[in-house]
Structures are given as structure tokens and as C-alpha cells.
Amino acid sequence: MTYSCLIVDDNEIERDAIEMHVKKIPSLKIVAVCKDGMEAFSILNNTAVDIIFSDIDMPEISGTTLLKTLKNKPLFIFITSHSQYAAESFELDALDFIVKPATFERLLKAANKAIEYIELKKLVKQTPEEPSKELDKEDDYFFFKETKGITKLKYSDVIYIESMGDFSKIYTGSDKHVILVGLKNLEKQLPDFFSRVHKQYIINVNHISTITAHELHLNHNFIVPISAINRQDLLDRVIDKKTLSRFKK
């Protein structure tokens, strides 16, 4: 199956490079390559696409403004030289954020994430909604439904959870599972040793190995971003209580 996409960038060199990379992905079909947000907006008024690869800092209509303006929003993957736009783009529910220069490997990863989201979205529509149940947080395990059936998992085996819109992806040291539960709903049901560190991520604090200014390094070589607000909250609630002090109080 092929998925339609649009490329938007006001820099000709960057635009050509993105087009060259996207053409190498067999499952993607480029509908148009646009030199600015105005051109993209005109096309999207008459043509539906699945995925948009868009720059952010463009004249007249920025990438984020384009996303806000559209009624029927495709999946947005922002590609920009300005990393400071990351927080705003995720607040607007962009699926991914790539800092230029965009390599083929990074674009392929983002494209695969978008395709997985589209297919899972179809699955969600086919799956009848069930009333929510309160998990027993005293247990050391939980059950969840996925496409292959009902799976049992220990809380301690969960390293982090990534948002996929209406559903979430659970990562363990050896596997990953997609569940039909959104991150916000999951956050309410998980034990206290799980912490929201980003709009798109929840981590198991017991798997933290290193905290930097903008990232969390977890066991099994996983790395996830952490926002400034969530970082301070994590330090106050968890890390500071476990940090060795130079002087004993």
C-alpha cells in the first residue's frame, strides 16, 4: 500500500534533498513539492494527503500556522534548523520533529512511524470502545489488549512508553507493544514510579541511567527527550530524594 505525502520547504536545496530521500521510500507517493506554506495550503484545499513533511520557518505561512489552519489535518512531520520549535510542534500534535540536515535514515524512521500510526488508526476505528477499568496498582503486573491477543507484562519490565496519538507504544528491553490506550489515560492508571517527562513520553524512573539538560538515558541504551518543566518536576519528586549529598543534613 502507498501513502500520499506533500513536501514543503522554502529552501530549494533542502527541499530537493528531502524529495530525493522520500523518493527512496517505496510506500510513499509524493503528491506535490511546495516552495512555501501558501502553495501547500492551496493544494491541500483541494487534495487530501496522508503525510506532510514541512519546514517551520517559512515566509507568510509558517509550518505551524499551516498545521493550525487546516481543517482536515494530515500527519505532520516537521523538518527545521531551529530546535527551539520542538515544544510548540508537539503541542500542536505533530507526529515527529527532525532537525536539519535531515538524513535518509531519520526520514525513513519518521515515515515508518507515520505509516504505523495510520494503520493503527484504522484498527482503532474497527475496535469497539470498552468502559475503562481501574488497574490494581498493588500488583506487579498488568494485562493489555494488542492485535495478537491479550498480553501480560510486569511493570518493572516497562522501560518507557511513547504516545502514538489515540494509542501508545510500550518498550521493554527486548520487545515493544502497541496498545489501544492513549498516553493521558495510561498516565492515570500507572504506579507512581512512572513519570511523564514529555508530551509524548512516560518513563519508568527505575530505568534511568543518566539525566542531561534535554534527554533521559535509560537502560538498554534508550534515549528519550525531557521537557524543562518535567525535568524539574522529576528532580523535585524523585531524583533529589535519592541523590547523595556532600554534607549529611
QUIRA-V382557 format. One record per backbone hydrogen bond with DSSP energy under -0.5 kcal/mol. NH is the residue of the N-H (numbers start at 1). CO is the residue of the C=O. E is the energy in kcal/mol with one decimal. If there is no record, write none. Layout:
NH:CO:E
NH:CO:E
//
This chain:
3:27:-2.9
5:29:-2.3
6:51:-1.8
7:32:-2.0
8:53:-2.7
9:34:-2.2
12:10:-0.7
15:11:-3.0
16:12:-2.5
17:13:-2.0
18:14:-2.5
19:15:-2.3
20:16:-2.3
21:17:-2.1
22:18:-2.9
23:19:-2.1
24:21:-1.3
25:22:-1.8
26:24:-0.8
28:25:-1.9
29:3:-2.6
31:5:-3.1
31:29:-0.5
32:5:-0.8
34:7:-3.7
37:61:-0.6
40:36:-1.8
41:37:-2.8
42:38:-2.1
43:39:-1.9
44:40:-2.7
45:41:-1.3
46:43:-1.4
47:43:-1.6
50:4:-1.2
51:4:-2.0
52:75:-3.0
53:6:-3.0
54:52:-0.7
54:77:-2.1
55:8:-2.5
58:56:-1.4
61:59:-2.6
62:60:-0.5
63:56:-2.1
66:62:-2.3
67:63:-1.9
68:64:-2.3
69:65:-2.1
70:66:-1.5
73:71:-1.0
75:50:-2.6
77:52:-3.0
78:76:-0.5
78:96:-2.1
79:54:-2.9
80:98:-2.5
83:81:-0.8
85:82:-1.7
86:83:-1.9
89:85:-2.4
90:86:-2.1
91:87:-1.9
92:88:-1.4
93:90:-1.6
94:89:-2.4
95:76:-2.0
96:76:-1.2
98:78:-3.4
100:80:-2.5
103:101:-0.7
107:103:-2.2
108:104:-2.7
109:105:-2.0
110:106:-2.0
111:107:-2.7
112:108:-2.6
113:109:-1.9
114:110:-2.1
115:111:-2.5
116:112:-2.4
117:113:-2.1
118:114:-2.5
119:115:-2.4
120:116:-2.4
121:117:-2.4
122:118:-1.6
123:119:-1.5
124:120:-2.4
125:121:-1.7
126:122:-1.1
127:123:-0.9
127:124:-0.7
128:126:-0.6
135:133:-0.5
137:135:-1.0
139:136:-1.3
142:153:-2.3
144:151:-2.0
146:149:-2.9
149:146:-1.7
151:144:-2.8
151:149:-0.5
153:142:-2.6
155:140:-1.6
156:140:-0.5
157:154:-1.0
158:154:-0.6
158:155:-1.3
159:157:-0.5
159:171:-2.9
160:171:-1.2
161:202:-3.2
162:169:-2.8
163:200:-2.9
164:167:-2.8
166:164:-0.9
168:179:-2.2
169:162:-2.9
170:168:-0.5
170:177:-3.5
171:160:-2.8
172:175:-2.9
177:170:-2.4
179:168:-2.7
179:177:-0.5
180:145:-0.7
181:179:-1.4
186:182:-2.2
187:183:-2.5
188:184:-0.9
189:185:-0.6
189:186:-1.5
190:186:-1.4
194:191:-1.6
195:203:-2.7
197:195:-0.6
197:201:-1.8
198:201:-1.3
201:198:-1.0
202:161:-2.2
203:195:-2.7
204:159:-2.4
205:193:-2.6
205:203:-0.7
207:204:-2.3
208:205:-1.4
209:217:-3.2
210:217:-1.8
212:215:-2.7
216:224:-3.0
217:210:-3.1
218:216:-0.6
218:222:-3.4
219:207:-2.0
221:218:-0.7
222:218:-0.6
222:219:-0.8
224:216:-2.1
226:214:-2.1
227:197:-2.3
231:227:-2.4
232:228:-2.0
233:229:-2.0
234:230:-2.5
235:231:-2.3
236:232:-2.5
237:233:-2.6
238:234:-2.3
239:234:-1.9
240:235:-2.8
242:238:-0.7
242:239:-1.4
243:240:-0.9
//
